[in-house]
Amino acid sequence: MHRSAIGFITITLCLLALVAHGLAGKKEAKPMSLSMTSSAFADNGPIPQAYTCDGKDISPPLAWTGIP
């Protein structure tokens, strides 16, 4: 083999080893959980008419937790 071919193979193997080591060291990401609540209505309850286009068409009070 030519010296350049041996050098190319050596560099390729080193890069593959670095990539494999990097992938093996990563931990699996946990899914994030976003939660939204409102004091205007119960969980899975109906939205009061005041907060719809048939009422005052205003936004209900909302709160978020778990924002990424």
PDB file of N, CA, C and O in Angstrom:
ATOM      1  N   MET A   1       0.838  -1.181   0.000  1.00  0.00           N
ATOM      2  CA  MET A   1       0.000   0.000   0.000  1.00  0.00           C
ATOM      3  C   MET A   1       0.878   1.237   0.000  1.00  0.00           C
ATOM      4  O   MET A   1       2.007   1.228   0.491  1.00  0.00           O
ATOM      5  N   HIS A   2       0.350   2.256  -0.541  1.00  0.00           N
ATOM      6  CA  HIS A   2       1.061   3.528  -0.528  1.00  0.00           C
ATOM      7  C   HIS A   2       0.938   4.165   0.845  1.00  0.00           C
ATOM      8  O   HIS A   2       0.002   3.893   1.596  1.00  0.00           O
ATOM      9  N   ARG A   3       1.891   5.007   1.151  1.00  0.00           N
ATOM     10  CA  ARG A   3       1.881   5.691   2.446  1.00  0.00           C
ATOM     11  C   ARG A   3       0.632   6.563   2.603  1.00  0.00           C
ATOM     12  O   ARG A   3       0.080   6.658   3.700  1.00  0.00           O
ATOM     13  N   SER A   4       0.186   7.196   1.524  1.00  0.00           N
ATOM     14  CA  SER A   4      -0.987   8.059   1.619  1.00  0.00           C
ATOM     15  C   SER A   4      -2.243   7.243   1.918  1.00  0.00           C
ATOM     16  O   SER A   4      -3.116   7.709   2.651  1.00  0.00           O
ATOM     17  N   ALA A   5      -2.348   6.041   1.369  1.00  0.00           N
ATOM     18  CA  ALA A   5      -3.503   5.181   1.630  1.00  0.00           C
ATOM     19  C   ALA A   5      -3.503   4.728   3.081  1.00  0.00           C
ATOM     20  O   ALA A   5      -4.558   4.693   3.715  1.00  0.00           O
ATOM     21  N   ILE A   6      -2.354   4.384   3.613  1.00  0.00           N
ATOM     22  CA  ILE A   6      -2.246   3.963   5.009  1.00  0.00           C
ATOM     23  C   ILE A   6      -2.597   5.130   5.932  1.00  0.00           C
ATOM     24  O   ILE A   6      -3.280   4.943   6.939  1.00  0.00           O
ATOM     25  N   GLY A   7      -2.135   6.324   5.593  1.00  0.00           N
ATOM     26  CA  GLY A   7      -2.458   7.508   6.381  1.00  0.00           C
ATOM     27  C   GLY A   7      -3.951   7.806   6.363  1.00  0.00           C
ATOM     28  O   GLY A   7      -4.535   8.147   7.391  1.00  0.00           O
ATOM     29  N   PHE A   8      -4.565   7.676   5.189  1.00  0.00           N
ATOM     30  CA  PHE A   8      -5.996   7.911   5.068  1.00  0.00           C
ATOM     31  C   PHE A   8      -6.785   6.907   5.901  1.00  0.00           C
ATOM     32  O   PHE A   8      -7.725   7.280   6.604  1.00  0.00           O
ATOM     33  N   ILE A   9      -6.404   5.640   5.822  1.00  0.00           N
ATOM     34  CA  ILE A   9      -7.090   4.598   6.595  1.00  0.00           C
ATOM     35  C   ILE A   9      -6.912   4.838   8.092  1.00  0.00           C
ATOM     36  O   ILE A   9      -7.859   4.666   8.860  1.00  0.00           O
ATOM     37  N   THR A  10      -5.730   5.229   8.510  1.00  0.00           N
ATOM     38  CA  THR A  10      -5.463   5.498   9.918  1.00  0.00           C
ATOM     39  C   THR A  10      -6.309   6.656  10.429  1.00  0.00           C
ATOM     40  O   THR A  10      -6.904   6.571  11.503  1.00  0.00           O
ATOM     41  N   ILE A  11      -6.360   7.726   9.666  1.00  0.00           N
ATOM     42  CA  ILE A  11      -7.155   8.894  10.062  1.00  0.00           C
ATOM     43  C   ILE A  11      -8.638   8.529  10.104  1.00  0.00           C
ATOM     44  O   ILE A  11      -9.341   8.931  11.030  1.00  0.00           O
ATOM     45  N   THR A  12      -9.121   7.779   9.123  1.00  0.00           N
ATOM     46  CA  THR A  12     -10.523   7.362   9.083  1.00  0.00           C
ATOM     47  C   THR A  12     -10.869   6.517  10.293  1.00  0.00           C
ATOM     48  O   THR A  12     -11.913   6.728  10.910  1.00  0.00           O
ATOM     49  N   LEU A  13     -10.013   5.561  10.648  1.00  0.00           N
ATOM     50  CA  LEU A  13     -10.266   4.711  11.817  1.00  0.00           C
ATOM     51  C   LEU A  13     -10.262   5.522  13.112  1.00  0.00           C
ATOM     52  O   LEU A  13     -11.066   5.268  14.009  1.00  0.00           O
ATOM     53  N   CYS A  14      -9.367   6.488  13.208  1.00  0.00           N
ATOM     54  CA  CYS A  14      -9.325   7.342  14.402  1.00  0.00           C
ATOM     55  C   CYS A  14     -10.610   8.170  14.516  1.00  0.00           C
ATOM     56  O   CYS A  14     -11.171   8.293  15.605  1.00  0.00           O
ATOM     57  N   LEU A  15     -11.067   8.725  13.420  1.00  0.00           N
ATOM     58  CA  LEU A  15     -12.304   9.510  13.442  1.00  0.00           C
ATOM     59  C   LEU A  15     -13.510   8.642  13.800  1.00  0.00           C
ATOM     60  O   LEU A  15     -14.379   9.069  14.561  1.00  0.00           O
ATOM     61  N   LEU A  16     -13.564   7.438  13.259  1.00  0.00           N
ATOM     62  CA  LEU A  16     -14.659   6.530  13.590  1.00  0.00           C
ATOM     63  C   LEU A  16     -14.636   6.164  15.073  1.00  0.00           C
ATOM     64  O   LEU A  16     -15.689   6.076  15.704  1.00  0.00           O
ATOM     65  N   ALA A  17     -13.462   5.955  15.623  1.00  0.00           N
ATOM     66  CA  ALA A  17     -13.350   5.640  17.045  1.00  0.00           C
ATOM     67  C   ALA A  17     -13.813   6.815  17.900  1.00  0.00           C
ATOM     68  O   ALA A  17     -14.498   6.613  18.903  1.00  0.00           O
ATOM     69  N   LEU A  18     -13.454   8.033  17.520  1.00  0.00           N
ATOM     70  CA  LEU A  18     -13.888   9.216  18.264  1.00  0.00           C
ATOM     71  C   LEU A  18     -15.409   9.378  18.211  1.00  0.00           C
ATOM     72  O   LEU A  18     -16.037   9.690  19.222  1.00  0.00           O
ATOM     73  N   VAL A  19     -15.993   9.170  17.044  1.00  0.00           N
ATOM     74  CA  VAL A  19     -17.445   9.286  16.904  1.00  0.00           C
ATOM     75  C   VAL A  19     -18.135   8.207  17.740  1.00  0.00           C
ATOM     76  O   VAL A  19     -19.100   8.498  18.445  1.00  0.00           O
ATOM     77  N   ALA A  20     -17.652   6.974  17.667  1.00  0.00           N
ATOM     78  CA  ALA A  20     -18.252   5.886  18.433  1.00  0.00           C
ATOM     79  C   ALA A  20     -18.147   6.154  19.927  1.00  0.00           C
ATOM     80  O   ALA A  20     -19.091   5.885  20.669  1.00  0.00           O
ATOM     81  N   HIS A  21     -17.026   6.674  20.374  1.00  0.00           N
ATOM     82  CA  HIS A  21     -16.848   6.994  21.795  1.00  0.00           C
ATOM     83  C   HIS A  21     -17.804   8.102  22.220  1.00  0.00           C
ATOM     84  O   HIS A  21     -18.377   8.041  23.308  1.00  0.00           O
ATOM     85  N   GLY A  22     -17.978   9.106  21.380  1.00  0.00           N
ATOM     86  CA  GLY A  22     -18.887  10.204  21.686  1.00  0.00           C
ATOM     87  C   GLY A  22     -20.334   9.750  21.768  1.00  0.00           C
ATOM     88  O   GLY A  22     -21.079  10.208  22.634  1.00  0.00           O
ATOM     89  N   LEU A  23     -20.739   8.858  20.878  1.00  0.00           N
ATOM     90  CA  LEU A  23     -22.108   8.356  20.885  1.00  0.00           C
ATOM     91  C   LEU A  23     -22.359   7.449  22.069  1.00  0.00           C
ATOM     92  O   LEU A  23     -23.456   7.453  22.627  1.00  0.00           O
ATOM     93  N   ALA A  24     -21.369   6.674  22.465  1.00  0.00           N
ATOM     94  CA  ALA A  24     -21.537   5.758  23.582  1.00  0.00           C
ATOM     95  C   ALA A  24     -21.633   6.512  24.900  1.00  0.00           C
ATOM     96  O   ALA A  24     -22.264   6.032  25.842  1.00  0.00           O
ATOM     97  N   GLY A  25     -21.018   7.683  24.979  1.00  0.00           N
ATOM     98  CA  GLY A  25     -21.019   8.447  26.212  1.00  0.00           C
ATOM     99  C   GLY A  25     -22.268   9.285  26.428  1.00  0.00           C
ATOM    100  O   GLY A  25     -22.478   9.803  27.525  1.00  0.00           O
ATOM    101  N   LYS A  26     -23.101   9.428  25.401  1.00  0.00           N
ATOM    102  CA  LYS A  26     -24.295  10.260  25.529  1.00  0.00           C
ATOM    103  C   LYS A  26     -25.392   9.514  26.262  1.00  0.00           C
ATOM    104  O   LYS A  26     -25.613   8.323  26.038  1.00  0.00           O
ATOM    105  N   LYS A  27     -26.077  10.231  27.141  1.00  0.00           N
ATOM    106  CA  LYS A  27     -27.229   9.670  27.830  1.00  0.00           C
ATOM    107  C   LYS A  27     -28.468   9.958  27.000  1.00  0.00           C
ATOM    108  O   LYS A  27     -28.539  10.961  26.290  1.00  0.00           O
ATOM    109  N   GLU A  28     -29.436   9.068  27.098  1.00  0.00           N
ATOM    110  CA  GLU A  28     -30.683   9.262  26.365  1.00  0.00           C
ATOM    111  C   GLU A  28     -31.443  10.431  26.972  1.00  0.00           C
ATOM    112  O   GLU A  28     -31.623  10.503  28.187  1.00  0.00           O
ATOM    113  N   ALA A  29     -31.886  11.340  26.121  1.00  0.00           N
ATOM    114  CA  ALA A  29     -32.610  12.520  26.594  1.00  0.00           C
ATOM    115  C   ALA A  29     -33.991  12.129  27.093  1.00  0.00           C
ATOM    116  O   ALA A  29     -34.685  11.325  26.471  1.00  0.00           O
ATOM    117  N   LYS A  30     -34.381  12.707  28.224  1.00  0.00           N
ATOM    118  CA  LYS A  30     -35.708  12.471  28.760  1.00  0.00           C
ATOM    119  C   LYS A  30     -36.680  13.415  28.082  1.00  0.00           C
ATOM    120  O   LYS A  30     -36.347  14.573  27.830  1.00  0.00           O
ATOM    121  N   PRO A  31     -37.894  12.928  27.779  1.00  0.00           N
ATOM    122  CA  PRO A  31     -38.869  13.835  27.183  1.00  0.00           C
ATOM    123  C   PRO A  31     -39.264  14.932  28.163  1.00  0.00           C
ATOM    124  O   PRO A  31     -39.415  14.685  29.359  1.00  0.00           O
ATOM    125  N   MET A  32     -39.426  16.135  27.649  1.00  0.00           N
ATOM    126  CA  MET A  32     -39.822  17.252  28.493  1.00  0.00           C
ATOM    127  C   MET A  32     -41.333  17.227  28.678  1.00  0.00           C
ATOM    128  O   MET A  32     -42.073  16.738  27.825  1.00  0.00           O
ATOM    129  N   SER A  33     -41.765  17.758  29.794  1.00  0.00           N
ATOM    130  CA  SER A  33     -43.187  17.788  30.081  1.00  0.00           C
ATOM    131  C   SER A  33     -43.627  19.236  30.276  1.00  0.00           C
ATOM    132  O   SER A  33     -43.177  19.918  31.197  1.00  0.00           O
ATOM    133  N   LEU A  34     -44.506  19.688  29.402  1.00  0.00           N
ATOM    134  CA  LEU A  34     -45.052  21.036  29.475  1.00  0.00           C
ATOM    135  C   LEU A  34     -46.460  20.923  30.029  1.00  0.00           C
ATOM    136  O   LEU A  34     -47.255  20.109  29.559  1.00  0.00           O
ATOM    137  N   SER A  35     -46.768  21.737  31.025  1.00  0.00           N
ATOM    138  CA  SER A  35     -48.084  21.707  31.647  1.00  0.00           C
ATOM    139  C   SER A  35     -48.679  23.107  31.618  1.00  0.00           C
ATOM    140  O   SER A  35     -48.002  24.091  31.915  1.00  0.00           O
ATOM    141  N   MET A  36     -49.965  23.181  31.251  1.00  0.00           N
ATOM    142  CA  MET A  36     -50.663  24.456  31.229  1.00  0.00           C
ATOM    143  C   MET A  36     -51.925  24.307  32.073  1.00  0.00           C
ATOM    144  O   MET A  36     -52.667  23.335  31.931  1.00  0.00           O
ATOM    145  N   THR A  37     -52.158  25.269  32.943  1.00  0.00           N
ATOM    146  CA  THR A  37     -53.335  25.245  33.806  1.00  0.00           C
ATOM    147  C   THR A  37     -54.040  26.593  33.739  1.00  0.00           C
ATOM    148  O   THR A  37     -53.477  27.592  33.293  1.00  0.00           O
ATOM    149  N   SER A  38     -55.298  26.591  34.198  1.00  0.00           N
ATOM    150  CA  SER A  38     -56.081  27.825  34.257  1.00  0.00           C
ATOM    151  C   SER A  38     -56.942  27.795  35.506  1.00  0.00           C
ATOM    152  O   SER A  38     -57.508  26.763  35.866  1.00  0.00           O
ATOM    153  N   SER A  39     -57.030  28.928  36.151  1.00  0.00           N
ATOM    154  CA  SER A  39     -57.902  29.036  37.316  1.00  0.00           C
ATOM    155  C   SER A  39     -59.351  29.294  36.896  1.00  0.00           C
ATOM    156  O   SER A  39     -60.244  29.321  37.743  1.00  0.00           O
ATOM    157  N   ALA A  40     -59.589  29.485  35.592  1.00  0.00           N
ATOM    158  CA  ALA A  40     -60.926  29.801  35.096  1.00  0.00           C
ATOM    159  C   ALA A  40     -61.793  28.560  34.879  1.00  0.00           C
ATOM    160  O   ALA A  40     -63.019  28.664  34.842  1.00  0.00           O
ATOM    161  N   PHE A  41     -61.166  27.381  34.733  1.00  0.00           N
ATOM    162  CA  PHE A  41     -61.946  26.164  34.515  1.00  0.00           C
ATOM    163  C   PHE A  41     -61.137  24.953  34.958  1.00  0.00           C
ATOM    164  O   PHE A  41     -59.912  25.004  35.072  1.00  0.00           O
ATOM    165  N   ALA A  42     -61.859  23.859  35.205  1.00  0.00           N
ATOM    166  CA  ALA A  42     -61.239  22.628  35.715  1.00  0.00           C
ATOM    167  C   ALA A  42     -60.538  21.864  34.592  1.00  0.00           C
ATOM    168  O   ALA A  42     -60.836  22.043  33.411  1.00  0.00           O
ATOM    169  N   ASP A  43     -59.608  21.015  34.992  1.00  0.00           N
ATOM    170  CA  ASP A  43     -58.908  20.152  34.051  1.00  0.00           C
ATOM    171  C   ASP A  43     -59.927  19.306  33.286  1.00  0.00           C
ATOM    172  O   ASP A  43     -60.768  18.643  33.892  1.00  0.00           O
ATOM    173  N   ASN A  44     -59.850  19.331  31.983  1.00  0.00           N
ATOM    174  CA  ASN A  44     -60.771  18.623  31.084  1.00  0.00           C
ATOM    175  C   ASN A  44     -62.216  19.108  31.201  1.00  0.00           C
ATOM    176  O   ASN A  44     -63.135  18.443  30.723  1.00  0.00           O
ATOM    177  N   GLY A  45     -62.413  20.241  31.822  1.00  0.00           N
ATOM    178  CA  GLY A  45     -63.761  20.804  31.947  1.00  0.00           C
ATOM    179  C   GLY A  45     -64.065  21.737  30.787  1.00  0.00           C
ATOM    180  O   GLY A  45     -63.180  22.061  29.996  1.00  0.00           O
ATOM    181  N   PRO A  46     -65.306  22.167  30.687  1.00  0.00           N
ATOM    182  CA  PRO A  46     -65.672  23.081  29.604  1.00  0.00           C
ATOM    183  C   PRO A  46     -65.081  24.471  29.841  1.00  0.00           C
ATOM    184  O   PRO A  46     -64.904  24.904  30.979  1.00  0.00           O
ATOM    185  N   ILE A  47     -64.786  25.142  28.763  1.00  0.00           N
ATOM    186  CA  ILE A  47     -64.280  26.513  28.849  1.00  0.00           C
ATOM    187  C   ILE A  47     -65.483  27.434  29.018  1.00  0.00           C
ATOM    188  O   ILE A  47     -66.413  27.375  28.213  1.00  0.00           O
ATOM    189  N   PRO A  48     -65.488  28.277  30.035  1.00  0.00           N
ATOM    190  CA  PRO A  48     -66.618  29.182  30.241  1.00  0.00           C
ATOM    191  C   PRO A  48     -66.852  30.065  29.017  1.00  0.00           C
ATOM    192  O   PRO A  48     -65.907  30.464  28.336  1.00  0.00           O
ATOM    193  N   GLN A  49     -68.113  30.361  28.752  1.00  0.00           N
ATOM    194  CA  GLN A  49     -68.502  31.117  27.565  1.00  0.00           C
ATOM    195  C   GLN A  49     -67.811  32.469  27.486  1.00  0.00           C
ATOM    196  O   GLN A  49     -67.541  32.949  26.385  1.00  0.00           O
ATOM    197  N   ALA A  50     -67.519  33.093  28.609  1.00  0.00           N
ATOM    198  CA  ALA A  50     -66.856  34.405  28.594  1.00  0.00           C
ATOM    199  C   ALA A  50     -65.520  34.352  27.861  1.00  0.00           C
ATOM    200  O   ALA A  50     -65.069  35.359  27.316  1.00  0.00           O
ATOM    201  N   TYR A  51     -64.886  33.179  27.846  1.00  0.00           N
ATOM    202  CA  TYR A  51     -63.566  33.034  27.215  1.00  0.00           C
ATOM    203  C   TYR A  51     -63.663  32.481  25.796  1.00  0.00           C
ATOM    204  O   TYR A  51     -62.666  32.003  25.255  1.00  0.00           O
ATOM    205  N   THR A  52     -64.826  32.536  25.193  1.00  0.00           N
ATOM    206  CA  THR A  52     -65.008  32.064  23.815  1.00  0.00           C
ATOM    207  C   THR A  52     -65.476  33.223  22.936  1.00  0.00           C
ATOM    208  O   THR A  52     -65.731  34.327  23.419  1.00  0.00           O
ATOM    209  N   CYS A  53     -65.583  32.946  21.636  1.00  0.00           N
ATOM    210  CA  CYS A  53     -66.059  33.983  20.714  1.00  0.00           C
ATOM    211  C   CYS A  53     -67.557  34.247  20.883  1.00  0.00           C
ATOM    212  O   CYS A  53     -68.073  35.237  20.364  1.00  0.00           O
ATOM    213  N   ASP A  54     -68.260  33.361  21.609  1.00  0.00           N
ATOM    214  CA  ASP A  54     -69.680  33.586  21.884  1.00  0.00           C
ATOM    215  C   ASP A  54     -69.885  34.446  23.131  1.00  0.00           C
ATOM    216  O   ASP A  54     -71.005  34.878  23.405  1.00  0.00           O
ATOM    217  N   GLY A  55     -68.836  34.694  23.872  1.00  0.00           N
ATOM    218  CA  GLY A  55     -68.916  35.506  25.081  1.00  0.00           C
ATOM    219  C   GLY A  55     -68.163  36.799  24.893  1.00  0.00           C
ATOM    220  O   GLY A  55     -68.315  37.480  23.879  1.00  0.00           O
ATOM    221  N   LYS A  56     -67.350  37.134  25.878  1.00  0.00           N
ATOM    222  CA  LYS A  56     -66.567  38.375  25.831  1.00  0.00           C
ATOM    223  C   LYS A  56     -65.333  38.247  24.935  1.00  0.00           C
ATOM    224  O   LYS A  56     -64.674  39.237  24.617  1.00  0.00           O
ATOM    225  N   ASP A  57     -65.032  36.992  24.531  1.00  0.00           N
ATOM    226  CA  ASP A  57     -63.878  36.727  23.659  1.00  0.00           C
ATOM    227  C   ASP A  57     -62.578  37.247  24.277  1.00  0.00           C
ATOM    228  O   ASP A  57     -61.756  37.875  23.609  1.00  0.00           O
ATOM    229  N   ILE A  58     -62.420  36.967  25.570  1.00  0.00           N
ATOM    230  CA  ILE A  58     -61.198  37.357  26.269  1.00  0.00           C
ATOM    231  C   ILE A  58     -60.387  36.097  26.589  1.00  0.00           C
ATOM    232  O   ILE A  58     -60.923  34.989  26.602  1.00  0.00           O
ATOM    233  N   SER A  59     -59.137  36.278  26.836  1.00  0.00           N
ATOM    234  CA  SER A  59     -58.267  35.144  27.160  1.00  0.00           C
ATOM    235  C   SER A  59     -58.439  34.753  28.612  1.00  0.00           C
ATOM    236  O   SER A  59     -58.513  35.623  29.480  1.00  0.00           O
ATOM    237  N   PRO A  60     -58.503  33.459  28.894  1.00  0.00           N
ATOM    238  CA  PRO A  60     -58.573  33.022  30.292  1.00  0.00           C
ATOM    239  C   PRO A  60     -57.198  33.163  30.937  1.00  0.00           C
ATOM    240  O   PRO A  60     -56.182  33.207  30.244  1.00  0.00           O
ATOM    241  N   PRO A  61     -57.172  33.233  32.264  1.00  0.00           N
ATOM    242  CA  PRO A  61     -55.858  33.251  32.931  1.00  0.00           C
ATOM    243  C   PRO A  61     -55.186  31.899  32.742  1.00  0.00           C
ATOM    244  O   PRO A  61     -55.787  30.857  33.001  1.00  0.00           O
ATOM    245  N   LEU A  62     -53.954  31.923  32.294  1.00  0.00           N
ATOM    246  CA  LEU A  62     -53.211  30.689  32.031  1.00  0.00           C
ATOM    247  C   LEU A  62     -51.872  30.708  32.761  1.00  0.00           C
ATOM    248  O   LEU A  62     -51.278  31.765  32.974  1.00  0.00           O
ATOM    249  N   ALA A  63     -51.414  29.525  33.137  1.00  0.00           N
ATOM    250  CA  ALA A  63     -50.104  29.380  33.775  1.00  0.00           C
ATOM    251  C   ALA A  63     -49.409  28.175  33.163  1.00  0.00           C
ATOM    252  O   ALA A  63     -50.044  27.154  32.901  1.00  0.00           O
ATOM    253  N   TRP A  64     -48.100  28.293  32.933  1.00  0.00           N
ATOM    254  CA  TRP A  64     -47.313  27.222  32.343  1.00  0.00           C
ATOM    255  C   TRP A  64     -46.229  26.784  33.311  1.00  0.00           C
ATOM    256  O   TRP A  64     -45.682  27.595  34.058  1.00  0.00           O
ATOM    257  N   THR A  65     -45.924  25.496  33.290  1.00  0.00           N
ATOM    258  CA  THR A  65     -44.767  24.960  34.013  1.00  0.00           C
ATOM    259  C   THR A  65     -44.049  23.995  33.080  1.00  0.00           C
ATOM    260  O   THR A  65     -44.649  23.451  32.154  1.00  0.00           O
ATOM    261  N   GLY A  66     -42.768  23.788  33.328  1.00  0.00           N
ATOM    262  CA  GLY A  66     -41.988  22.861  32.522  1.00  0.00           C
ATOM    263  C   GLY A  66     -41.600  23.420  31.174  1.00  0.00           C
ATOM    264  O   GLY A  66     -41.421  22.663  30.220  1.00  0.00           O
ATOM    265  N   ILE A  67     -41.468  24.734  31.073  1.00  0.00           N
ATOM    266  CA  ILE A  67     -41.104  25.352  29.790  1.00  0.00           C
ATOM    267  C   ILE A  67     -39.647  25.009  29.480  1.00  0.00           C
ATOM    268  O   ILE A  67     -38.766  25.239  30.308  1.00  0.00           O
ATOM    269  N   PRO A  68     -39.390  24.456  28.281  1.00  0.00           N
ATOM    270  CA  PRO A  68     -37.999  24.085  27.942  1.00  0.00           C
ATOM    271  C   PRO A  68     -37.109  25.292  27.754  1.00  0.00           C
ATOM    272  O   PRO A  68     -35.921  25.145  27.468  1.00  0.00           O
TER     273      PRO A  68
END
